[in-house]
Amino acid sequence: MPQDINDKKQWQVYLLRCADNSLYCGVTNDLSARVKVHNSGQGAKYTRSRRPVSCVAQSPFMEKNKAFQLEYYIKKLPADKKITHVQMGYVSQGHRM
């Protein structure tokens, strides 16, 4: 029986740099497609008026639930710490997802 897509470690947290220099954090299992959706104006409401966007950081691949936990954590961080934490896949100092 094939493994459910949600159980596989193929999810990522990503950070986009918007045209106004702000950061947007999201979760996806297809980063290139998701960035295209954001740039087409069909993505998150936040990015629609802040196009174009570009990906400035992405996490290692992880399980879906871990990716959403990391996204929640990242959204609470100050902007200067977000990129590093996404790239390292950390939810708190020393605790890798």
JOFEN-V60913 format. One record per residue. N is the residue number from 0. PHI is phi in degrees with one decimal (999 if undefined). OMEGA is omega as a letter, one per 40 degrees, with the letter a starting at -180 (NA if undefined). Layout:
n & phi & omega
N & PHI & OMEGA
N & PHI & OMEGA
//
This chain:
n & phi & omega
0 & 999 & a
1 & -66.2 & i
2 & -76.2 & i
3 & -63.0 & a
4 & -58.0 & a
5 & -69.7 & a
6 & -88.7 & a
7 & -83.6 & i
8 & -87.1 & a
9 & -131.5 & i
10 & -103.4 & a
11 & -136.8 & i
12 & -96.1 & a
13 & -134.4 & i
14 & -121.2 & i
15 & -107.6 & i
16 & -96.7 & a
17 & -88.8 & a
18 & -59.7 & i
19 & -88.4 & i
20 & 75.4 & i
21 & -81.6 & i
22 & -111.6 & i
23 & -123.2 & a
24 & -111.8 & i
25 & -150.1 & a
26 & -127.2 & i
27 & -155.2 & i
28 & -113.8 & i
29 & -150.5 & a
30 & -61.8 & a
31 & -62.8 & i
32 & -66.0 & a
33 & -67.3 & i
34 & -63.2 & i
35 & -61.0 & i
36 & -63.3 & i
37 & -59.8 & a
38 & -72.1 & i
39 & -82.5 & a
40 & 91.2 & a
41 & -101.1 & a
42 & -84.5 & a
43 & -61.5 & i
44 & -55.2 & a
45 & -58.9 & a
46 & -84.9 & a
47 & -57.5 & a
48 & -96.8 & a
49 & -123.6 & a
50 & -83.9 & e
51 & -78.1 & i
52 & -117.8 & i
53 & -139.7 & a
54 & -78.1 & i
55 & -110.8 & i
56 & -161.4 & i
57 & -144.8 & a
58 & -82.2 & i
59 & -63.7 & i
60 & -69.0 & a
61 & -155.4 & i
62 & -68.1 & a
63 & -55.5 & a
64 & -63.7 & i
65 & -68.3 & i
66 & -63.8 & i
67 & -69.2 & i
68 & -64.8 & i
69 & -65.2 & i
70 & -57.6 & i
71 & -58.4 & i
72 & -65.1 & a
73 & -61.4 & a
74 & -63.7 & i
75 & -91.0 & a
76 & -81.8 & i
77 & -67.5 & a
78 & -53.6 & a
79 & -69.3 & i
80 & -103.2 & a
81 & -62.7 & a
82 & -61.5 & a
83 & -60.4 & a
84 & -66.7 & i
85 & -64.8 & a
86 & -61.8 & a
87 & -85.2 & a
88 & 73.7 & a
89 & -96.3 & i
90 & -101.3 & i
91 & -156.1 & a
92 & -53.7 & i
93 & 86.3 & a
94 & -113.0 & a
95 & -80.5 & i
96 & -72.5 & NA
//
